[in-house]
Amino acid sequence: VGLVGFPSVGKSTLLTKLTGTKSEVAAYEFTTLTCIPGTINYKGAKIQLLDLPGIIEGAKDGKGRGRQIIGTARTCNTILI
């Protein structure tokens, strides 16, 4: 499951609360610079959550780390926006 969204919307906080994985949280944008994986156990199944860096307008054109984020998100079975 890929967590995709704008910078500073709570993706890292959600990952930390659900999985216990330490993903840096701060009061400024672009705290997460690389994909941070975490795992949750649900009814005997292990589900991997990916905290992706914030996506910004122009990402499809390569702005920021847009192409890298979109490429990683495309490999996910589910995307949570």
RATALIN-V650721 format. One record per run of one state. SS is the DSSP state (H for helix, E for strand, - for the rest). FROM is the first residue (numbers start at 0). TO is the last residue. If there is no record, write none. Layout:
SS:FROM:TO, SS:FROM:TO
//
This chain:
-:0:0, E:1:2, -:3:9, H:10:18, -:19:34, E:35:41, -:42:43, E:44:50, -:51:57, H:58:60, -:61:64, H:65:73, -:74:77, E:78:79, -:80:80
//
